[in-house]
Amino acid sequence: MARDSRERHPEPPDGPRALDRSMERAARTAEAQKPADGDKRRKRGSKPADAPRASMDEIADFYAGLVNGDGYLPSNAISNTVRNAMLERGLVTAERLRARGVA
């Protein structure tokens, strides 16, 4: 881009902002040459804003199954809020939580 500008204007620019107009023109040209369907990069799928959220009962029940099971349970998989909800609902015991490494 600067090389093209120098070919059209052999005299050096008058300062650091002298190429601003040339750069703006180049940006507009690049925008005009983009395909009409927009960016083709893969976008992350997302849930609609009005998608129903799981209730705390459903969340506590799900994580209680993980705690009471014998499968792998990452140490940071269960938040304090979910831990307290499981204990309040009687879904797990404090001993089982300790045994599974949940603080």
C-alpha positions, 0 to 999 in steps of 0.5 A: 500500500505504501509502495503504491502510494509512493509510485503515485506520489514520488515526494515523501509525505509531510509527516506521520499523518500524511498517509491517513487519507490513503489508508482510509481509501484503501480500507474502504476499497478492501471493505467494498471487495468483501463478499456480501455474505459477510465473515465466513469464520465459524461462530460459536453457537449460543443458546437463545436469550429466552432459553429456559434455565435449569433450576437449582433442584435440577442442578443439585440433582445432576451434581449429586449423581456425580458425587455419589457415583464412582466416576472421575470428579474434578476437584473444581467441578462443584461450586460452593453454592451447588455443594450447599444446595445438595447438602440442604436437600439431603442428596449427599452427605458431608462425608461423601463430599469429603471422600470425593475431594469436594471442599 
